[in-house]
Amino acid sequence: MKTLLRFLLIGLAAPALLGGCASHKIKTQTVQQKVHQKKLQSDLSKTELAQINRQWNLFVTYKPDSLRDHWQSPTETVELKTGDCEDISIAKMLDPAIRKLIPTDQLRLSYVHTPAGEPHMVLIIGSGKEALVLDNLFDEIRTLSESGYRPVYQLDAAGRVYQNDRRLETHPKFEKFELILSELKLSAAY
């Protein structure tokens, strides 16, 4: 019942928000992760983040883009119930529960390379090796260091671009996300 309610909330919230991935296994939770979880937000635990992550992963079926790369808005992702790693990560980033309880400057889309060197996109919360990873390839929440991913670029919810946790002026790939953010600002104004 909780899962059904969550899917309904995702479906109802998306219109208010906006009008090749790889695979891996789990490690046990370390003391560092437990400490990091307490630092996160007292209102949203790591377990609740994992639940949000899992529900999006169940709700959206992975489907790679056709010939051209297209970043869907969360509304498109909810309507189609399909998307690639970018689409799923964007939807998670703009999820109402996450946006309400996690400071915007801690939310980052991260373009990464997997341990096999494949390009992939995930949502991370925080920065550095202990940042938490929400991924469409696994339901559990891992730290960036546990995931084995190597970040290439990151984009926060305010549209700022980072490389190695250092802010860059811009990156052409993320202009697509700036359009989605501008739609979000417009829909918030109504």
Buried (B, 14 or more C-beta within 10 A) or exposed (E): EEEEEBBEBBBEBBEBBBEEBBEBEEBEBEEEBEEBBEEBBEEBBBEBBBBBBBBBBEBBEBEEBEEEEEBBBBBBBBEEEBBBBBBBBBBBBBBBBBBEBBEEEBBBBBBBBBEEEEEBBBBBBBBEEBBBBBBBBBBBBBBBBBBBBEBBBBBBBEBBBBEEEEEBEEBEBBEBBEEBBEBBEEBEEE
